[in-house]
Amino acid sequence: MSLEKSLSNWVDKIAKKIPGFNGYFRKEERRENDQRLREKS
């Protein structure tokens, strides 16, 4: 695993523990997944 990827995962884990950020991350994940799905169609 690259250093950049491991740092990104570490920051994401910490940010998800901050109140209010978990919902933000879930919303962004849904947007990214929707975009990928639309690109494949």
C-alpha positions, -999 to +999 in steps of 0.1 A: +000+000+000+014+034-009+021+060+017-005+084+002-032+057+004-023+048+040-023+084+051-057+090+034-072+060+052-058+072+085-072+107+080-106+092+070-108+070+101-101+100+124-125+123+105-153+098+107-151+099+145-158+137+146-195+144+152-212+154+119-184+143+096-196+107+093-228+117+075-207+139+052-185+111+043-214+087+036-230+113+014-198+118-006-195+080-009-230+078-023-222+105-048-191+087-060-208+054-063-237+070-082-212+086-106-194+053-112-227+036-119-238+062-144-204+060-162-209+023-167-244+026-181 
